[in-house]
């Protein structure tokens, strides 16, 4: 019959139409085959393709059970595979000797995607673990607004929420409610915290350099030795109606803007306020003993009953004061 298959020179059955049909014994384990992967020719054996990952696509193409027929051949007799040779080479080498070797200029992620395509499961597990280890040094990346919101939502109202030592640098955290949260040692530099509720927070030794805290609520905050150099605290409220002092002892507010803030009763003992803008601030009964107020703009501020004992007021702007300073306040 004309449709009866006949043997080709390569040992495969060929039909009258010229197509190849795989016979049950055509692919011996020691047989050499050529693969044309994206134009690059690779020569290997059936055993290499099948023994290590018998369930992979490459293995099923050449297994004798006929579960998947090989692809078409090019003019040189190499089986055509439309994939990237750049990422296939580490895969064929892995099938040969079981070790993943990859040149520095080859993306491991690219090899992983090819391994997934071909179903090389042992290599997939190895590459996913390797990539996971590479990502570990990035664990200190700054948290985003969504990261912070998720943490707040998932925390019970009766549980203390801590961001102690956490990197929040540059995060957009405006208008959020952070009451009673512990930010001790946190990196919050360049954060946008405008209109944020930070009442009763712990900001001890936190880094808030050049952060924007305009109109934030900072009632009874514990900010011992925090770094707020260059920060914007315009229009903030620090006064606790119950009389509990906000503690900013030893804080660095050099060149910060505190204009029009309500800082009545705040403890700013030995704080650095050099070149700070404290124009029109309410500083009634504030403790500024030993503070460095050199070149600080205090014009229009209310310093009634403020403790300025030992403070450095060299070149400070003290015009248009709401109440005149009294000698008992012991200005140096």
Backbone bond lengths (Angstrom), bond angles and torsions (degrees), N, CA, C in turn:
res aa  C-N    CA-C-N  psi(-1)  N-CA   C-N-CA  omega(-1)  CA-C   N-CA-C  phi
1 X - - - 1.462 - - 1.518 109.14 -
2 X 1.383 116.58 147.35 1.448 120.55 -178.37 1.517 112.15 -68.50
3 X 1.353 116.98 -26.51 1.454 119.73 -177.33 1.514 113.12 -85.45
4 X 1.313 119.10 -1.28 1.462 122.10 -178.59 1.520 109.91 -71.47
5 X 1.319 117.80 129.44 1.467 119.72 -178.28 1.508 111.19 -67.25
6 X 1.346 114.66 150.01 1.463 121.43 176.27 1.507 109.43 -127.12
7 X 1.293 116.52 158.47 1.450 122.64 -176.82 1.519 110.21 -76.55
8 X 1.349 116.02 135.36 1.465 120.92 173.41 1.505 108.76 -91.69
9 X 1.328 116.59 175.21 1.465 121.16 -179.41 1.519 111.96 -65.03
10 X 1.354 118.06 -23.21 1.465 121.14 -178.27 1.514 112.75 -87.84
11 X 1.354 117.93 -1.16 1.463 120.33 179.80 1.501 113.23 91.97
12 X 1.389 119.17 2.64 1.449 121.70 179.05 1.497 109.54 -97.00
13 X 1.339 117.80 151.57 1.457 122.37 178.26 1.507 109.87 -73.97
14 X 1.316 116.68 132.32 1.458 121.62 -179.98 1.520 108.39 -121.47
15 X 1.317 116.72 129.02 1.453 121.54 178.72 1.503 109.56 -82.68
16 X 1.334 115.12 172.39 1.457 119.78 -178.94 1.517 111.29 -63.13
17 X 1.326 118.27 -26.90 1.469 120.84 -179.39 1.506 112.43 -80.17
18 X 1.326 119.14 -5.86 1.453 122.27 176.85 1.513 114.59 95.81
19 X 1.332 119.04 -3.79 1.461 120.65 179.30 1.513 109.64 -81.89
20 X 1.339 114.67 158.68 1.458 120.22 -176.21 1.517 109.91 -97.13
21 X 1.319 116.23 139.15 1.459 121.84 173.47 1.509 108.27 -122.21
22 X 1.335 117.14 130.07 1.460 120.56 -175.64 1.515 109.73 -82.35
23 X 1.307 116.19 124.98 1.466 120.11 175.47 1.509 109.77 -85.20
24 X 1.300 117.08 163.14 1.452 120.91 -173.01 1.510 112.92 -64.55
25 X 1.335 119.69 -24.78 1.459 120.21 -177.93 1.497 113.19 -116.90
26 X 1.334 119.27 23.47 1.461 121.21 -171.43 1.515 113.48 -79.19
27 X 1.372 118.13 -22.89 1.452 119.77 -176.07 1.520 109.94 -113.62
28 X 1.285 117.33 90.17 1.460 122.05 176.79 1.523 108.84 -74.73
29 X 1.353 119.05 147.76 1.463 121.89 -176.22 1.520 113.90 -56.09
30 X 1.343 117.48 -33.75 1.458 119.61 -177.18 1.527 112.98 -90.16
31 X 1.311 116.55 7.58 1.452 119.41 -178.77 1.526 111.27 -76.66
32 X 1.329 115.18 138.65 1.453 120.99 178.12 1.527 109.77 -88.21
33 X 1.348 114.94 140.78 1.461 120.35 176.58 1.525 109.33 -134.95
34 X 1.321 114.09 157.68 1.462 120.22 176.75 1.526 109.09 -112.22
35 X 1.327 115.30 137.52 1.457 122.14 177.24 1.525 108.90 -118.22
36 X 1.311 116.47 129.48 1.466 121.96 176.16 1.529 106.94 -103.49
37 X 1.331 115.14 97.98 1.468 120.39 -177.23 1.524 108.96 -102.91
38 X 1.306 116.11 105.22 1.451 120.62 179.76 1.514 113.88 57.25
39 X 1.350 117.15 31.63 1.457 121.57 179.49 1.518 114.42 94.77
40 X 1.332 118.21 -8.83 1.468 122.75 178.25 1.534 109.04 -99.75
41 X 1.326 117.19 128.83 1.466 122.39 -177.62 1.522 110.31 -90.29
42 X 1.336 115.69 128.69 1.460 122.31 174.80 1.514 108.28 -121.61
43 X 1.337 116.69 133.24 1.460 122.49 177.84 1.519 108.96 -110.15
44 X 1.325 116.50 126.63 1.456 120.85 -177.36 1.523 108.63 -152.63
45 X 1.329 116.10 -178.00 1.462 120.10 -179.65 1.530 110.28 -109.78
46 X 1.324 115.05 161.34 1.461 121.11 176.56 1.523 109.85 -61.50
47 X 1.331 115.70 -37.95 1.457 120.52 -179.80 1.529 111.01 -61.08
48 X 1.332 118.40 -41.15 1.462 122.41 178.47 1.525 110.85 -62.16
49 X 1.313 116.97 -41.05 1.447 121.55 -176.82 1.516 113.13 -74.07
50 X 1.331 117.36 -26.31 1.458 120.65 -170.28 1.521 115.32 -109.63
51 X 1.323 118.49 -32.03 1.463 119.80 -168.12 1.521 113.63 -70.62
52 X 1.333 118.17 -42.14 1.463 119.79 -174.38 1.527 112.26 -78.00
53 X 1.316 117.41 -38.41 1.473 122.01 -179.19 1.529 108.97 -131.40
54 X 1.331 118.21 77.59 1.468 121.09 -175.09 1.531 114.57 -65.91
55 X 1.337 117.18 -14.97 1.462 119.81 179.81 1.529 112.90 -98.90
56 X 1.321 116.75 2.21 1.462 119.74 -178.27 1.527 110.78 -74.51
57 X 1.309 116.33 165.85 1.456 121.51 178.55 1.522 111.09 -62.26
58 X 1.335 116.65 -40.96 1.465 120.16 -179.83 1.522 111.22 -63.27
59 X 1.333 115.83 -40.79 1.465 119.19 179.79 1.525 110.71 -66.37
60 X 1.320 116.76 -43.81 1.458 120.03 -177.67 1.531 112.61 -66.80
61 X 1.326 116.69 -23.66 1.467 120.24 176.99 1.529 111.66 -66.27
62 X 1.349 116.14 -29.40 1.455 119.06 -172.74 1.524 114.02 -120.97
63 X 1.322 117.83 3.09 1.459 119.58 175.57 1.531 110.24 -70.17
64 X 1.320 116.12 151.95 1.460 120.97 -175.40 1.519 113.08 -76.17
65 X 1.374 116.83 -7.92 1.462 117.16 -178.84 1.517 111.93 -77.77
66 X 1.322 116.73 -8.11 1.458 120.44 176.18 1.505 114.12 69.38
67 X 1.359 118.40 22.76 1.460 120.94 -178.48 1.522 112.05 -66.84
68 X 1.330 116.44 -23.83 1.457 119.64 178.23 1.524 108.25 -151.76
69 X 1.301 117.84 122.93 1.463 121.15 -177.45 1.525 110.63 -78.11
70 X 1.325 117.76 147.58 1.462 120.88 176.84 1.523 110.55 -62.17
71 X 1.323 114.18 161.48 1.460 119.55 178.76 1.526 109.78 -76.75
72 X 1.316 115.38 179.04 1.467 120.12 176.45 1.523 110.59 -67.87
73 X 1.354 115.19 163.36 1.460 120.84 -179.59 1.521 110.85 -106.52
74 X 1.330 115.00 154.40 1.459 118.92 172.45 1.526 108.64 -85.19
75 X 1.313 116.43 -174.48 1.469 120.09 -176.55 1.519 113.05 -66.90
76 X 1.349 117.30 -17.85 1.461 120.98 178.48 1.528 112.10 -94.54
77 X 1.310 117.30 1.43 1.461 120.42 178.66 1.514 114.29 87.86
78 X 1.340 117.98 10.04 1.466 121.22 178.93 1.527 109.41 -88.41
79 X 1.318 116.38 139.77 1.454 121.43 -179.42 1.537 109.42 -72.21
80 X 1.313 116.96 129.36 1.456 122.73 -175.79 1.526 111.36 -83.02
81 X 1.340 115.72 127.41 1.468 122.41 175.92 1.521 107.63 -131.77
82 X 1.302 116.14 117.79 1.461 121.36 -174.63 1.529 110.73 -87.01
83 X 1.336 115.68 72.30 1.460 121.54 176.47 1.524 109.19 -137.32
84 X 1.312 116.51 173.61 1.469 121.65 -177.52 1.524 111.02 -79.15
85 X 1.339 118.58 122.17 1.469 120.22 177.17 1.520 112.52 -65.84
86 X 1.325 115.97 -26.87 1.476 120.82 -179.22 1.525 111.05 -58.45
87 X 1.332 116.20 -40.01 1.458 120.63 -177.37 1.536 112.33 -97.70
88 X 1.338 116.87 -13.46 1.466 119.75 -179.94 1.531 111.51 -78.46
89 X 1.323 117.20 -32.74 1.472 120.03 -176.02 1.523 112.80 -58.54
90 X 1.344 120.28 -45.78 1.472 118.59 176.09 1.529 112.62 -61.94
91 X 1.337 117.21 -28.21 1.464 120.63 -179.68 1.518 111.09 -72.17
92 X 1.337 117.76 -45.22 1.461 120.13 -179.93 1.526 110.78 -66.86
93 X 1.341 116.52 -33.76 1.468 119.53 176.35 1.520 110.93 -68.41
94 X 1.336 116.60 -35.93 1.463 119.99 176.65 1.523 110.63 -64.45
95 X 1.321 117.20 -40.14 1.467 120.22 178.07 1.523 111.82 -66.70
96 X 1.315 116.87 -26.31 1.472 120.27 179.94 1.516 112.92 -75.61
97 X 1.346 116.42 -46.35 1.474 118.29 -172.90 1.527 114.60 -127.82
98 X 1.320 118.65 -0.49 1.461 120.92 173.92 1.507 115.28 79.95
99 X 1.336 118.33 7.73 1.451 121.84 178.91 1.524 109.51 -116.53
100 X 1.339 116.23 138.16 1.462 119.13 177.73 1.519 109.06 -87.86
101 X 1.320 115.81 116.55 1.467 122.56 177.80 1.517 107.10 -124.30
102 X 1.322 115.54 127.54 1.461 119.82 -174.42 1.516 109.22 -140.42
103 X 1.332 117.81 130.53 1.456 121.53 175.96 1.520 110.30 -63.13
104 X 1.324 115.72 153.86 1.463 120.69 -176.46 1.526 112.66 -62.28
105 X 1.328 116.45 -28.08 1.470 119.85 -177.45 1.529 113.16 -89.74
106 X 1.327 117.58 8.94 1.460 121.89 178.94 1.525 109.16 -107.58
107 X 1.314 117.03 127.66 1.462 122.42 -177.84 1.527 111.15 -70.76
108 X 1.315 116.32 125.57 1.462 121.16 177.43 1.532 109.86 -66.02
109 X 1.323 116.44 -33.91 1.463 120.05 177.53 1.522 110.33 -63.60
110 X 1.362 116.64 -39.13 1.459 120.25 177.46 1.515 112.03 -63.28
111 X 1.344 116.42 -41.35 1.468 120.57 177.89 1.528 110.19 -64.91
112 X 1.336 116.52 -39.05 1.468 120.79 178.93 1.526 110.89 -61.20
113 X 1.319 117.64 -42.13 1.461 120.23 179.24 1.530 111.32 -64.23
114 X 1.326 117.31 -38.59 1.459 120.51 177.34 1.518 111.07 -68.12
115 X 1.339 116.21 -39.28 1.474 119.89 177.78 1.533 110.44 -61.97
116 X 1.317 116.45 -37.73 1.468 119.86 176.73 1.526 110.70 -66.15
117 X 1.324 116.86 -39.66 1.468 120.98 179.92 1.529 110.56 -62.42
118 X 1.333 116.69 -44.80 1.464 120.66 -177.27 1.529 112.39 -84.01
119 X 1.334 118.02 -10.39 1.467 120.38 178.93 1.507 113.41 75.42
120 X 1.332 118.37 36.82 1.470 122.24 177.83 1.532 106.92 -89.06
121 X 1.325 116.10 82.77 1.454 120.10 -166.13 1.530 113.88 -68.06
122 X 1.310 118.73 -36.48 1.466 119.60 178.73 1.522 110.77 -65.25
123 X 1.335 117.21 -35.57 1.456 120.87 177.63 1.527 110.70 -72.23
124 X 1.314 116.91 -36.12 1.464 120.56 178.08 1.524 110.19 -58.84
125 X 1.335 116.75 -47.27 1.460 121.06 -179.15 1.530 110.85 -61.94
126 X 1.330 115.79 -41.33 1.471 120.12 -179.61 1.527 110.84 -64.32
127 X 1.329 117.57 -44.24 1.462 121.10 -176.78 1.521 111.46 -70.70
128 X 1.330 117.89 -37.34 1.465 120.09 177.89 1.519 110.88 -64.52
129 X 1.335 116.69 -39.26 1.464 120.31 177.19 1.524 110.65 -66.35
130 X 1.320 115.95 -40.94 1.468 120.68 -179.74 1.531 111.30 -64.26
131 X 1.316 116.79 -43.51 1.460 120.66 179.28 1.531 110.91 -67.19
132 X 1.326 116.90 -35.10 1.456 120.43 177.27 1.512 111.73 -63.24
133 X 1.332 117.62 -39.00 1.456 122.02 177.87 1.521 110.90 -67.77
134 X 1.331 117.68 -35.50 1.457 120.93 178.98 1.520 111.79 -68.13
135 X 1.336 116.74 -28.33 1.455 120.63 -177.82 1.521 112.68 -81.88
136 X 1.343 117.73 -14.49 1.455 120.48 -177.67 1.522 113.77 -58.50
137 X 1.356 120.44 -41.63 1.465 119.18 179.08 1.521 112.97 -61.47
138 X 1.336 117.95 -18.45 1.448 120.77 179.58 1.522 112.38 -85.56
139 X 1.360 116.43 5.48 1.452 119.59 -176.68 1.523 112.05 -65.73
140 X 1.326 117.93 -17.12 1.451 121.59 179.55 1.528 111.86 -91.37
141 X 1.327 116.86 14.15 1.459 118.81 178.45 1.521 108.95 -61.75
142 X 1.332 117.44 149.45 1.463 119.34 -179.95 1.528 111.55 -61.24
143 X 1.320 115.92 138.88 1.456 119.85 175.25 1.525 109.72 -71.19
144 X 1.307 116.14 149.18 1.456 121.40 179.37 1.528 110.00 -96.81
145 X 1.320 115.83 173.27 1.468 121.14 176.87 1.525 110.68 -56.94
146 X 1.336 117.02 -43.05 1.464 120.13 -178.96 1.520 111.31 -66.35
147 X 1.335 118.09 -37.33 1.469 120.95 176.96 1.524 110.20 -58.90
148 X 1.335 115.67 -45.14 1.464 120.68 -177.52 1.531 110.76 -68.00
149 X 1.319 117.13 -43.81 1.462 120.73 179.88 1.533 110.94 -61.29
150 X 1.336 117.00 -41.86 1.470 120.38 178.20 1.521 111.31 -61.13
151 X 1.352 115.76 -41.54 1.463 119.40 -179.98 1.521 110.93 -64.25
152 X 1.329 116.79 -39.46 1.470 120.57 179.58 1.521 110.74 -66.59
153 X 1.331 116.31 -45.13 1.472 120.77 -177.80 1.525 111.09 -63.81
154 X 1.322 117.11 -37.56 1.463 121.38 -174.83 1.525 113.40 -83.27
155 X 1.340 117.10 -4.86 1.461 120.53 -178.62 1.522 110.62 -100.86
156 X 1.315 115.98 131.55 1.461 121.17 178.88 1.530 110.51 -63.28
157 X 1.320 115.83 148.44 1.469 120.70 -179.38 1.528 111.61 -66.06
158 X 1.321 117.54 -18.41 1.470 120.58 -179.99 1.531 111.30 -96.95
159 X 1.318 117.13 2.71 1.467 122.06 -179.76 1.514 109.80 -105.64
160 X 1.328 116.39 135.26 1.468 120.12 178.14 1.527 109.78 -71.40
161 X 1.324 115.55 127.46 1.464 120.72 179.12 1.522 108.85 -98.64
162 X 1.312 115.81 125.83 1.461 120.22 -177.98 1.529 111.36 -117.46
163 X 1.321 113.58 130.21 1.465 120.73 168.17 1.530 108.01 -116.47
164 X 1.314 115.19 34.85 1.460 121.22 -175.54 1.519 110.57 -64.21
165 X 1.350 115.90 122.24 1.459 121.29 178.65 1.506 114.96 73.47
166 X 1.335 117.91 7.47 1.463 121.97 -176.46 1.529 110.62 -79.46
167 X 1.323 116.07 146.60 1.465 121.38 177.95 1.525 109.62 -88.52
168 X 1.328 116.27 109.76 1.465 122.62 177.66 1.524 111.19 -117.86
169 X 1.308 115.16 18.13 1.468 120.69 -173.50 1.523 112.07 -53.57
170 X 1.336 115.13 127.37 1.459 120.95 174.86 1.514 115.13 75.72
171 X 1.320 118.87 4.24 1.474 120.99 -176.21 1.527 111.53 -72.30
172 X 1.324 115.56 147.51 1.459 122.09 175.58 1.524 108.27 -90.99
173 X 1.324 116.35 100.49 1.464 121.75 -174.56 1.532 111.36 -119.85
174 X 1.310 116.91 22.85 1.463 120.63 -175.62 1.530 111.10 -64.34
175 X 1.354 113.93 145.14 1.458 123.84 173.15 1.532 114.40 64.97
176 X 1.332 117.84 17.03 1.465 120.15 177.17 1.522 110.47 -91.55
177 X 1.317 115.62 159.88 1.464 122.28 -179.83 1.519 109.01 -102.26
178 X 1.361 115.31 107.62 1.457 120.90 -177.48 1.525 111.80 -112.26
179 X 1.294 118.48 23.03 1.465 120.10 -177.32 1.526 112.16 -53.36
180 X 1.354 113.92 133.83 1.482 123.05 173.51 1.533 113.81 68.94
181 X 1.315 119.33 11.37 1.470 120.98 -178.72 1.533 110.01 -85.96
182 X 1.318 115.45 143.56 1.460 122.05 -178.92 1.539 110.01 -92.26
183 X 1.342 115.81 111.00 1.470 121.66 177.43 1.530 111.48 -110.33
184 X 1.305 117.69 22.91 1.463 120.92 -177.17 1.531 110.85 -56.58
185 X 1.324 116.06 130.78 1.474 124.31 -179.77 1.537 113.50 65.68
186 X 1.312 118.73 6.21 1.472 120.21 -178.42 1.518 110.99 -69.82
187 X 1.314 115.79 148.51 1.466 122.08 174.71 1.527 107.58 -93.72
188 X 1.324 115.81 103.98 1.458 121.52 -178.86 1.534 110.75 -120.10
189 X 1.305 115.46 23.73 1.462 119.60 -178.70 1.524 110.37 -63.12
190 X 1.331 115.53 141.00 1.470 123.49 178.59 1.535 113.10 61.66
191 X 1.321 117.88 15.09 1.472 120.49 176.62 1.530 110.32 -71.12
192 X 1.316 115.14 151.40 1.461 120.55 170.57 1.515 107.76 -98.64
193 X 1.336 115.86 102.49 1.465 122.41 -178.40 1.527 110.77 -115.93
194 X 1.312 116.63 24.08 1.461 120.18 -178.10 1.534 110.52 -63.55
195 X 1.349 114.97 139.10 1.472 122.66 178.96 1.535 112.15 59.60
196 X 1.325 116.89 23.08 1.467 121.49 179.10 1.525 110.55 -87.90
197 X 1.324 116.45 145.97 1.462 121.68 176.32 1.527 108.47 -94.50
198 X 1.338 115.11 105.67 1.462 121.46 179.74 1.528 111.44 -112.09
199 X 1.325 117.06 21.67 1.461 120.63 -178.87 1.528 111.64 -56.46
200 X 1.332 114.47 134.93 1.469 123.14 175.60 1.539 113.34 64.27
201 X 1.315 117.15 18.35 1.468 120.82 177.81 1.521 111.45 -78.86
202 X 1.300 115.22 157.91 1.459 121.36 171.74 1.526 108.05 -102.13
203 X 1.334 115.59 115.05 1.466 121.34 178.90 1.532 110.76 -117.80
204 X 1.321 116.21 23.88 1.462 119.88 -177.62 1.532 111.53 -58.19
205 X 1.328 114.54 124.56 1.458 122.84 176.94 1.540 113.05 57.26
206 X 1.307 115.80 21.94 1.466 119.90 175.55 1.528 109.27 -75.58
207 X 1.311 116.15 151.38 1.462 122.07 178.24 1.523 108.70 -97.84
208 X 1.328 116.23 107.72 1.461 122.12 -179.61 1.529 110.70 -120.83
209 X 1.314 115.86 29.94 1.458 119.54 -179.47 1.527 111.12 -58.06
210 X 1.324 115.08 129.22 1.471 122.70 175.55 1.536 113.07 57.04
211 X 1.319 116.12 23.42 1.465 119.67 174.71 1.529 109.36 -77.12
212 X 1.316 115.71 154.55 1.453 121.62 177.54 1.527 109.48 -103.36
213 X 1.351 115.65 106.30 1.464 120.91 179.75 1.530 110.75 -115.70
214 X 1.297 117.25 28.42 1.458 120.51 -176.77 1.528 111.12 -56.47
215 X 1.349 114.34 130.03 1.472 122.55 178.22 1.531 113.11 61.56
216 X 1.317 118.04 22.98 1.466 120.70 177.70 1.527 110.42 -77.05
217 X 1.326 115.87 154.87 1.463 122.51 174.56 1.529 107.95 -95.46
218 X 1.345 115.82 119.93 1.467 121.20 -175.03 1.528 110.45 -128.11
219 X 1.307 116.75 38.23 1.461 122.05 -178.20 1.525 110.47 -67.04
220 X 1.346 115.41 129.12 1.479 122.69 175.84 1.526 112.80 55.64
221 X 1.311 117.18 30.35 1.464 121.45 176.04 1.522 109.98 -69.62
222 X 1.339 115.90 143.61 1.455 121.32 174.31 1.536 107.16 -105.42
223 X 1.335 114.82 100.08 1.464 119.83 -174.84 1.512 113.08 -119.42
224 X 1.324 117.01 37.17 1.455 121.81 -178.19 1.528 111.28 -53.38
225 X 1.340 115.85 121.68 1.469 123.26 175.31 1.533 113.26 59.88
226 X 1.310 117.25 24.52 1.472 119.31 175.51 1.524 109.96 -69.80
227 X 1.326 116.07 153.51 1.466 121.20 178.94 1.523 108.62 -104.09
228 X 1.338 115.81 105.69 1.463 121.02 179.69 1.522 111.20 -118.43
229 X 1.293 116.38 29.95 1.466 119.96 -178.20 1.530 110.77 -58.69
230 X 1.332 115.42 130.00 1.455 120.76 177.38 1.515 114.90 71.87
231 X 1.340 118.02 7.15 1.458 120.46 -177.22 1.530 110.91 -74.95
232 X 1.324 115.28 154.89 1.459 121.92 176.72 1.523 109.02 -101.70
233 X 1.340 115.89 107.75 1.474 121.56 178.78 1.529 109.93 -118.88
234 X 1.278 116.93 32.32 1.463 121.26 -179.31 1.538 110.42 -62.73
235 X 1.332 115.13 131.36 1.465 120.49 175.10 1.508 115.19 70.50
236 X 1.335 119.08 21.90 1.466 121.38 -179.74 1.529 111.12 -81.30
237 X 1.324 115.08 157.20 1.458 120.83 177.41 1.522 109.72 -115.79
238 X 1.376 114.87 119.84 1.457 120.76 -179.78 1.528 111.79 -111.30
239 X 1.309 118.52 -7.60 1.457 121.12 -170.62 1.524 112.09 -84.18
240 X 1.329 115.01 126.43 1.460 121.45 176.41 1.527 108.32 -95.11
241 X 1.325 118.44 120.70 1.475 120.07 -178.81 1.521 113.44 -61.83
242 X 1.344 117.00 -18.25 1.473 119.35 179.14 1.515 111.53 -83.36
243 X 1.337 117.07 -7.10 1.456 120.59 177.88 1.509 115.14 95.48
244 X 1.332 118.30 -0.23 1.467 120.84 177.99 1.527 108.95 -74.78
245 X 1.329 116.55 128.29 1.454 120.85 -176.03 1.538 112.03 -77.83
246 X 1.311 114.87 139.71 1.464 119.69 167.31 1.521 107.08 -74.68
247 X 1.326 117.15 129.35 1.464 121.14 -174.69 1.524 110.76 -103.18
248 X 1.335 115.31 104.83 1.461 121.41 176.08 1.533 110.13 -117.99
249 X 1.316 115.47 34.08 1.464 119.81 -178.48 1.529 110.95 -61.65
250 X 1.337 114.88 130.11 1.461 120.38 178.30 1.510 114.49 73.85
251 X 1.327 118.33 10.71 1.463 121.38 -178.04 1.531 110.19 -70.40
252 X 1.313 115.96 148.70 1.465 121.27 175.73 1.525 108.74 -99.24
253 X 1.332 116.07 105.41 1.467 122.14 178.59 1.522 110.29 -116.55
254 X 1.296 115.61 30.54 1.459 120.27 -179.63 1.523 110.29 -59.83
255 X 1.335 115.30 127.87 1.477 123.09 178.46 1.526 112.81 62.18
256 X 1.317 117.87 16.37 1.467 120.33 178.18 1.529 110.30 -79.60
257 X 1.331 115.39 158.13 1.463 121.46 177.11 1.522 109.28 -107.38
258 X 1.350 115.57 115.69 1.464 121.35 179.37 1.527 110.55 -120.56
259 X 1.285 116.71 21.18 1.465 121.85 -174.41 1.536 111.74 -55.43
260 X 1.332 113.51 133.04 1.470 122.39 175.60 1.528 113.53 64.67
261 X 1.311 118.07 19.55 1.465 120.64 178.59 1.523 110.58 -84.11
262 X 1.318 115.91 149.84 1.460 122.34 175.97 1.520 107.82 -94.43
263 X 1.355 115.43 101.86 1.456 121.18 -175.32 1.521 110.63 -117.84
264 X 1.308 116.69 29.52 1.463 120.61 -179.34 1.529 110.54 -59.35
265 X 1.322 115.92 127.77 1.459 121.66 176.32 1.521 115.25 77.18
266 X 1.317 118.22 4.30 1.472 120.31 -177.17 1.531 110.33 -69.20
267 X 1.324 115.86 140.70 1.463 121.24 175.36 1.524 109.48 -90.68
268 X 1.345 114.91 105.47 1.465 121.74 178.18 1.528 110.50 -115.87
269 X 1.298 115.99 32.35 1.464 120.85 -179.16 1.539 110.37 -56.54
270 X 1.310 115.79 132.75 1.475 126.31 -179.91 1.541 112.60 49.08
271 X 1.315 116.76 29.77 1.468 120.13 177.06 1.514 110.20 -77.41
272 X 1.317 116.57 154.00 1.465 122.58 175.59 1.526 108.12 -96.37
273 X 1.341 116.41 106.39 1.458 122.16 -179.41 1.532 110.59 -119.11
274 X 1.305 115.17 26.60 1.458 119.99 -178.97 1.530 110.18 -61.95
275 X 1.329 115.71 129.81 1.477 122.59 179.24 1.525 113.65 64.28
276 X 1.327 117.35 13.95 1.465 119.59 179.85 1.526 110.59 -75.72
277 X 1.329 115.78 152.57 1.457 122.27 176.29 1.528 108.30 -100.96
278 X 1.346 115.85 103.94 1.468 120.91 179.53 1.527 110.04 -117.58
279 X 1.281 115.06 33.18 1.460 121.41 -178.45 1.532 110.28 -63.24
280 X 1.344 114.36 133.78 1.473 121.33 176.20 1.523 113.31 60.95
281 X 1.323 117.92 27.11 1.471 121.06 178.02 1.525 110.90 -82.62
282 X 1.315 116.10 148.96 1.455 122.12 170.70 1.518 107.44 -92.96
283 X 1.349 115.00 105.46 1.457 120.96 -177.61 1.532 110.82 -116.81
284 X 1.309 116.71 28.61 1.458 120.68 -179.84 1.530 110.62 -59.11
285 X 1.315 114.90 129.59 1.473 122.63 177.51 1.531 113.03 60.34
286 X 1.317 116.79 16.76 1.471 119.58 177.05 1.518 109.94 -72.22
287 X 1.314 116.19 151.21 1.457 121.50 178.13 1.524 108.39 -101.49
288 X 1.343 115.90 109.69 1.461 122.22 179.93 1.522 110.62 -118.99
289 X 1.325 116.25 22.69 1.463 120.72 -177.88 1.529 110.36 -61.15
290 X 1.322 115.31 127.81 1.459 120.54 178.59 1.512 114.80 72.88
291 X 1.324 117.53 6.67 1.472 120.39 -179.05 1.518 110.58 -75.13
292 X 1.319 115.29 149.49 1.464 121.24 176.72 1.526 108.05 -94.32
293 X 1.339 116.39 104.35 1.458 122.37 -177.72 1.530 111.40 -110.47
294 X 1.310 116.25 24.65 1.464 120.40 -178.72 1.534 110.76 -60.68
295 X 1.335 114.49 127.95 1.471 122.91 -179.90 1.540 112.03 58.24
296 X 1.316 116.37 23.88 1.460 120.42 177.06 1.536 109.17 -82.09
297 X 1.309 116.27 137.64 1.462 120.86 179.64 1.529 109.06 -91.04
298 X 1.365 114.87 105.06 1.459 121.02 -179.76 1.532 111.07 -111.17
299 X 1.305 116.86 17.32 1.461 119.98 -176.90 1.530 110.21 -63.03
300 X 1.320 115.28 135.30 1.455 120.99 178.79 1.510 114.51 77.28
301 X 1.314 117.77 3.66 1.466 120.65 -178.16 1.531 111.29 -83.90
302 X 1.317 114.75 158.71 1.459 122.01 177.66 1.521 108.13 -106.67
303 X 1.351 115.38 107.61 1.462 121.30 -178.55 1.526 111.60 -109.52
304 X 1.305 117.48 24.71 1.460 120.60 -179.09 1.529 110.36 -60.89
305 X 1.332 115.00 128.16 1.470 123.78 179.80 1.529 113.13 63.30
306 X 1.313 117.74 12.06 1.467 119.81 176.41 1.525 109.86 -71.78
307 X 1.321 116.22 145.03 1.462 121.50 179.02 1.519 109.02 -95.00
308 X 1.341 116.21 108.74 1.459 122.43 -178.75 1.524 111.25 -111.73
309 X 1.328 116.20 20.24 1.453 120.20 -177.01 1.537 110.20 -58.87
310 X 1.320 115.41 122.48 1.468 121.25 177.13 1.511 114.53 74.77
311 X 1.335 117.63 9.36 1.463 119.86 -179.71 1.525 110.71 -75.71
312 X 1.306 117.00 149.19 1.463 122.75 177.03 1.521 108.71 -95.11
313 X 1.341 116.33 108.70 1.459 121.29 -177.77 1.525 111.61 -110.28
314 X 1.307 116.65 24.85 1.462 120.43 -178.84 1.534 110.37 -59.77
315 X 1.346 115.50 125.98 1.468 123.32 178.23 1.539 113.01 59.36
316 X 1.325 117.53 18.73 1.467 119.93 177.18 1.532 109.77 -73.19
317 X 1.306 116.71 146.96 1.460 122.91 179.23 1.526 108.20 -89.71
318 X 1.363 115.83 113.93 1.460 120.66 -174.68 1.524 111.69 -123.17
319 X 1.314 117.30 28.11 1.466 120.99 -178.56 1.527 111.24 -81.89
320 X 1.322 115.60 158.72 1.465 122.79 175.19 1.531 112.71 55.01
321 X 1.338 116.18 36.59 1.460 119.93 179.44 1.523 110.66 -66.68
322 X 1.314 117.32 142.10 1.465 121.88 179.02 1.522 110.29 -64.14
323 X 1.322 116.79 -44.02 1.468 122.32 174.77 1.518 107.70 -130.17
324 X 1.316 117.81 136.88 1.465 119.99 -178.73 1.531 110.84 -66.32
325 X 1.334 114.96 148.48 1.465 119.30 178.08 1.525 108.82 -70.49
326 X 1.325 114.61 143.22 1.455 120.79 -179.05 1.529 109.01 -105.22
327 X 1.333 116.31 147.43 1.452 119.90 -179.38 1.526 112.23 -58.78
328 X 1.322 116.44 -29.18 1.463 119.21 -178.63 1.523 112.28 -66.26
329 X 1.316 115.54 -14.83 1.463 118.57 178.14 1.525 111.73 -77.72
330 X 1.350 115.13 -4.64 1.469 122.53 170.26 1.524 112.37 55.51
331 X 1.320 115.61 60.54 1.468 120.24 176.31 1.513 108.92 -80.08
332 X 1.337 115.94 137.12 1.448 119.61 177.37 1.515 109.37 -92.16
